[in-house]
Amino acid sequence: MLTPMEKLAPLSPVSGGSKENKAREAVSPGGENVFGAIFRSAIDDVKEADAEFKESQYLLATGQLDNPAATMIAAYKSQTAVNMLIQLRNKAQDAYSELTRMSF
């Protein structure tokens, strides 16, 4: 069963203009990098949706599924989860490219 994405903890504001503060990472309360948590959650969503789709395919193939439309719904969920992960990756790459082009 799919679970909703967890709420992200608010980022703490960076105080002052020192180099140490600029280099500081945004960290969630569990000590994990916020961006890592977002990607880990998206990857887990993809894995869960794919497992649901495979189970639905198996049940459909063995005649145990009452509603064949459930397989198509599971396929769409799986495809949507993968597309969201791809878009997250693309946006992260674009942001990284912009940051590397900046001059301080």
Summary of the structure (lengths in Angstrom):
residues: 104
radius of gyration: 19.5
end to end distance: 46.6
largest distance: 64.8
contacts: 224
relative contact order: 0.12
helix: 63%
strand: 2%
